[in-house]
Amino acid sequence: MNRIFNMLSVLIVIVVVFVGCASNDQQNTENKTTDIPVKNAKNTAENSANIVSDLKNLIEDDVSMSQTAKYMDDNMKFVTKDDASIMIQEFEKAQRTLLPDLQENFNSTDIQKKLMEEYKPDFDINKLDDIKDSDLKSLLVETRDSGYRVETSEGMYYPVINYEFYKKYKLYVNPDISDYIDIMAVESNRVPLKDAALMIEWNEMLGRALNQEKFIGNYPESVKVEDMRNILRNYLIITLYGSNNTPLFDYETKIMVPKAREAYEAAIKANIDSKFMKIVSEYIDVIKNNKYKLTQDVETFRKAAENTAF
């Protein structure tokens, strides 16, 4: 099962860092601050291109992510949909690059202790007025305003990209980027795996995979299509194996978990035209033929299926 854990743990990294693409050229979290003017101009092609160029310069000059985000807020309405989509891509890329350094700030024993005292199940990074410690509050405000939120796993607290942050830009971007934001907001709001356990229901897991596959079909030329393929591949692994602490087949009896069986068979009955669902249907056929028990036939099928390309 360690092999399964290693494969599935990748999905946590995908959701936290998104596809593990953080650059090795890490930025210093003590970013520069500067007065950033608003491009108060009409939505012309030339002005739009200049705004994108200025955003890239802010990122390259290590201006704080919170100020860069404010620049986007102030200027997004002045750019074309194509350029607005580029701005989202550039900002997200910068977030991924910054994430390891931001994580270092959270790794402080003192910060972890303070977070443990403040972090409750209903903790909302958008509501920080009650936090008394100035150092912690400052870190959380910058984290929030830079488009991150705080997640916890195995007793540790760490920042993740907050895709809800991007929803205010959906009106300005191309349809593929708008749909991408929606899909990633679902992923970041409720991560599918935590502490090697499935955090969502089996039917929701299948539904997410279908949405990812739909994105791939709708936007085969999107700059985000390969990212979506990577996420879908990992959902396929969960579909075939479950996770270490939420296995698809009971460790002792080797029988398929009833809730998973119910969810898979209900999804098959919906008769959705989908490559992903074709795999699920064929998988269930093999499982049925083996009395819903994990056998060598089932193992052989899922080992072959896990390498499916989308």
C-alpha positions as CSV (number, residue, x, y, z in Angstrom):
1,M,0.0,0.0,0.0
2,N,3.0,2.3,0.3
3,R,3.0,2.5,-3.5
4,I,-0.6,3.7,-3.4
5,F,0.2,6.3,-0.7
6,N,3.1,7.6,-2.8
7,M,0.9,8.1,-5.8
8,L,-2.0,9.6,-3.9
9,S,0.1,11.9,-1.9
10,V,0.9,13.7,-5.2
11,L,-2.7,14.9,-5.3
12,I,-2.2,16.8,-2.0
13,V,0.8,18.5,-3.5
14,I,-1.2,19.3,-6.6
15,V,-4.0,21.0,-4.6
16,V,-1.6,22.8,-2.3
17,V,1.1,23.9,-4.7
18,F,-0.9,23.0,-7.8
19,V,0.8,20.4,-9.9
20,G,4.0,20.8,-8.0
21,C,5.2,23.5,-10.4
22,A,6.8,25.8,-7.9
23,S,9.9,27.4,-9.4
24,N,13.3,26.8,-7.9
25,D,14.0,30.5,-8.2
26,Q,12.2,31.3,-5.0
27,Q,11.4,34.9,-4.1
28,N,12.1,36.5,-0.8
29,T,8.8,36.9,1.2
30,E,10.2,40.3,2.4
31,N,9.0,41.7,-0.9
32,K,9.4,45.3,-1.9
33,T,6.6,47.8,-1.4
34,T,6.0,50.7,-3.7
35,D,3.3,53.0,-4.8
36,I,1.5,51.4,-7.8
37,P,-0.4,53.7,-10.0
38,V,-3.8,52.7,-11.5
39,K,-3.9,52.6,-15.3
40,N,-6.8,54.9,-15.7
41,A,-7.3,54.5,-19.4
42,K,-9.8,53.1,-21.9
43,N,-9.8,49.5,-22.8
44,T,-7.5,49.7,-25.9
45,A,-5.3,47.0,-27.2
46,E,-2.2,49.1,-26.5
47,N,-3.1,50.0,-23.0
48,S,-4.2,46.5,-22.3
49,A,-0.8,45.2,-23.3
50,N,0.9,47.8,-21.2
51,I,-1.0,46.8,-18.1
52,V,0.1,43.2,-18.6
53,S,3.7,44.3,-19.1
54,D,3.5,46.4,-15.9
55,L,2.1,43.4,-14.0
56,K,5.0,41.2,-15.1
57,N,7.4,44.0,-14.1
58,L,5.9,44.1,-10.6
59,I,6.4,40.4,-10.3
60,E,9.9,40.5,-11.6
61,D,10.8,43.4,-9.3
62,D,9.6,41.4,-6.2
63,V,6.9,43.9,-5.3
64,S,4.8,42.3,-2.6
65,M,2.1,39.9,-3.8
66,S,-0.6,41.8,-2.0
67,Q,0.3,45.0,-3.8
68,T,0.5,43.1,-7.1
69,A,-3.0,41.7,-6.4
70,K,-4.2,45.3,-5.8
71,Y,-2.8,46.3,-9.1
72,M,-4.8,43.5,-10.7
73,D,-8.0,44.6,-8.8
74,D,-7.5,48.2,-10.0
75,N,-6.7,47.5,-13.6
76,M,-8.5,44.3,-14.7
77,K,-11.4,46.2,-16.1
78,F,-9.2,48.0,-18.5
79,V,-7.8,45.0,-20.4
80,T,-9.0,42.6,-23.0
81,K,-10.2,39.1,-22.0
82,D,-7.1,37.6,-23.5
83,D,-4.9,39.9,-21.5
84,A,-6.9,39.4,-18.3
85,S,-6.4,35.7,-18.8
86,I,-2.7,36.2,-19.1
87,M,-2.7,38.3,-15.9
88,I,-4.3,35.5,-14.0
89,Q,-1.8,33.0,-15.3
90,E,1.1,35.3,-14.4
91,F,-0.2,35.9,-10.9
92,E,-0.9,32.3,-10.2
93,K,2.6,31.4,-11.4
94,A,4.1,34.0,-9.1
95,Q,2.0,32.6,-6.2
96,R,3.4,29.1,-6.8
97,T,6.9,30.5,-6.9
98,L,6.5,32.4,-3.7
99,L,4.8,29.5,-1.9
100,P,7.9,27.6,-0.6
101,D,9.3,30.8,1.0
102,L,5.9,31.7,2.5
103,Q,5.8,28.2,3.9
104,E,9.1,28.8,5.6
105,N,7.5,31.7,7.6
106,F,4.7,29.3,8.6
107,N,7.2,26.6,9.7
108,S,8.4,28.7,12.6
109,T,7.7,26.9,15.9
110,D,6.4,30.1,17.3
111,I,4.0,30.7,14.5
112,Q,2.8,27.1,14.5
113,K,2.1,27.4,18.3
114,K,0.2,30.6,17.8
115,L,-1.8,29.2,14.9
116,M,-2.7,26.2,17.0
117,E,-4.2,28.5,19.6
118,E,-6.1,30.6,17.0
119,Y,-7.1,28.0,14.4
120,K,-10.5,26.5,14.9
121,P,-12.7,24.5,12.5
122,D,-14.6,27.7,11.6
123,F,-11.3,29.7,11.2
124,D,-11.8,32.3,8.4
125,I,-8.8,34.1,7.0
126,N,-11.1,36.9,5.9
127,K,-11.9,37.6,9.5
128,L,-8.7,38.5,11.4
129,D,-9.9,41.3,13.7
130,D,-9.9,39.1,16.8
131,I,-6.3,38.0,16.4
132,K,-4.3,39.8,19.1
133,D,-0.7,38.7,18.3
134,S,0.7,41.4,15.9
135,D,3.3,39.1,14.2
136,L,0.7,36.4,13.5
137,K,-1.9,38.9,12.4
138,S,0.6,40.6,10.0
139,L,1.6,37.3,8.5
140,L,-2.1,36.2,8.0
141,V,-3.1,39.6,6.5
142,E,-0.3,39.4,3.9
143,T,-1.2,35.7,3.3
144,R,-4.8,36.6,2.7
145,D,-4.2,39.7,0.6
146,S,-1.7,37.8,-1.5
147,G,-4.4,35.2,-2.5
148,Y,-3.6,32.4,-0.1
149,R,-5.4,30.8,2.8
150,V,-4.3,28.5,5.6
151,E,-4.8,24.7,5.6
152,T,-3.9,22.2,8.2
153,S,-2.7,18.5,8.0
154,E,-1.0,16.2,10.4
155,G,-0.9,19.0,13.0
156,M,0.9,21.4,10.8
157,Y,-0.4,24.7,9.3
158,Y,0.6,25.9,5.9
159,P,-0.5,28.3,3.2
160,V,-2.3,27.2,0.0
161,I,-3.5,29.1,-3.0
162,N,-7.0,30.3,-2.4
163,Y,-8.8,30.0,-5.7
164,E,-11.9,31.7,-4.3
165,F,-9.7,34.8,-4.4
166,Y,-9.8,34.5,-8.2
167,K,-13.5,34.5,-8.6
168,K,-13.8,38.3,-8.7
169,Y,-11.9,38.1,-12.0
170,K,-14.2,35.6,-13.7
171,L,-16.1,38.3,-15.5
172,Y,-13.0,39.6,-17.2
173,V,-11.3,36.4,-18.5
174,N,-11.8,33.9,-21.3
175,P,-14.3,31.0,-20.7
176,D,-11.6,28.4,-20.1
177,I,-9.9,30.4,-17.4
178,S,-13.3,31.2,-15.8
179,D,-14.1,27.4,-15.7
180,Y,-10.6,26.7,-14.5
181,I,-11.1,29.1,-11.6
182,D,-14.4,27.3,-10.6
183,I,-12.8,23.9,-10.7
184,M,-9.8,24.9,-8.7
185,A,-11.9,26.7,-6.2
186,V,-13.7,23.5,-5.5
187,E,-10.3,21.7,-5.1
188,S,-8.8,24.3,-2.7
189,N,-12.0,24.8,-0.7
190,R,-12.3,21.1,0.1
191,V,-9.1,19.2,-0.6
192,P,-9.9,15.7,-1.7
193,L,-7.2,14.1,0.5
194,K,-5.8,14.9,3.9
195,D,-3.7,12.7,6.2
196,A,-4.0,9.9,3.6
197,A,-7.8,9.9,4.0
198,L,-10.5,10.8,1.4
199,M,-12.1,14.0,2.6
200,I,-15.0,14.0,0.2
201,E,-17.7,11.4,-0.6
202,W,-17.1,8.9,-3.4
203,N,-19.9,10.4,-5.5
204,E,-18.4,13.9,-5.2
205,M,-15.0,12.5,-6.2
206,L,-16.5,11.0,-9.4
207,G,-18.3,14.2,-10.1
208,R,-15.1,16.3,-9.8
209,A,-13.3,13.9,-12.2
210,L,-16.2,14.3,-14.7
211,N,-15.9,18.1,-14.5
212,Q,-12.2,17.9,-15.1
213,E,-12.7,15.7,-18.1
214,K,-15.4,18.0,-19.4
215,F,-12.9,20.9,-19.2
216,I,-10.4,18.9,-21.3
217,G,-13.1,18.2,-23.9
218,N,-14.3,21.8,-24.0
219,Y,-10.9,23.5,-24.1
220,P,-8.4,21.2,-25.8
221,E,-6.2,24.2,-26.7
222,S,-6.3,25.9,-23.3
223,V,-3.1,26.7,-21.5
224,K,-4.6,24.9,-18.5
225,V,-5.5,21.7,-20.2
226,E,-2.4,19.8,-19.2
227,D,-2.8,21.0,-15.6
228,M,-6.3,19.6,-15.7
229,R,-5.1,16.3,-17.1
230,N,-2.7,16.0,-14.3
231,I,-5.4,16.4,-11.7
232,L,-7.8,14.0,-13.5
233,R,-5.1,11.4,-13.6
234,N,-4.8,11.6,-9.9
235,Y,-8.5,11.3,-9.4
236,L,-8.4,8.2,-11.5
237,I,-5.9,6.8,-9.0
238,I,-8.3,7.5,-6.2
239,T,-11.1,5.9,-8.2
240,L,-9.1,2.7,-8.7
241,Y,-7.5,2.4,-5.3
242,G,-9.1,4.8,-2.8
243,S,-6.4,6.1,-0.3
244,N,-4.4,4.5,2.5
245,N,-6.9,5.5,5.1
246,T,-9.9,5.3,2.9
247,P,-9.2,2.2,0.7
248,L,-11.6,1.1,-2.0
249,F,-11.4,-2.5,-0.7
250,D,-11.6,-3.3,3.0
251,Y,-8.1,-4.3,4.2
252,E,-9.3,-7.4,6.1
253,T,-12.2,-8.7,4.0
254,K,-10.9,-7.5,0.6
255,I,-14.5,-6.6,-0.2
256,M,-15.3,-3.3,-2.0
257,V,-16.5,-0.6,0.4
258,P,-20.3,-0.5,0.2
259,K,-20.6,3.4,-0.1
260,A,-18.1,3.3,-3.0
261,R,-19.9,0.5,-4.7
262,E,-23.2,2.4,-4.4
263,A,-21.6,5.6,-5.8
264,Y,-19.9,3.9,-8.7
265,E,-22.9,2.0,-9.8
266,A,-25.2,5.1,-9.6
267,A,-22.7,7.0,-11.7
268,I,-22.7,4.2,-14.3
269,K,-26.5,4.2,-14.4
270,A,-26.4,7.9,-15.4
271,N,-25.0,6.7,-18.7
272,I,-22.7,9.6,-19.2
273,D,-20.6,9.6,-22.4
274,S,-17.2,9.8,-20.9
275,K,-13.8,8.1,-21.2
276,F,-13.4,8.3,-17.4
277,M,-16.8,6.7,-16.9
278,K,-16.0,4.0,-19.4
279,I,-13.1,3.0,-17.2
280,V,-15.3,3.0,-14.1
281,S,-17.9,0.9,-15.9
282,E,-15.3,-1.6,-17.1
283,Y,-13.8,-1.7,-13.6
284,I,-17.1,-2.4,-11.9
285,D,-17.7,-5.2,-14.5
286,V,-14.4,-6.8,-13.4
287,I,-15.2,-6.3,-9.8
288,K,-18.7,-7.8,-10.2
289,N,-17.3,-10.8,-11.9
290,N,-15.0,-11.3,-8.8
291,K,-17.9,-11.0,-6.4
292,Y,-16.9,-7.4,-5.4
293,K,-13.6,-8.8,-4.0
294,L,-10.1,-7.6,-4.6
295,T,-8.5,-10.4,-6.6
296,Q,-5.6,-10.7,-9.0
297,D,-8.0,-10.0,-11.9
298,V,-9.1,-6.7,-10.3
299,E,-5.5,-5.8,-9.5
300,T,-4.4,-6.5,-13.1
301,F,-7.2,-4.3,-14.4
302,R,-6.5,-1.3,-12.2
303,K,-2.7,-1.4,-12.8
304,A,-3.4,-1.2,-16.5
305,A,-6.1,1.5,-16.2
306,E,-4.1,3.8,-14.0
307,N,-1.9,4.8,-17.0
308,T,-4.8,5.9,-19.1
309,A,-4.2,9.2,-20.9
310,F,-6.9,11.9,-21.1
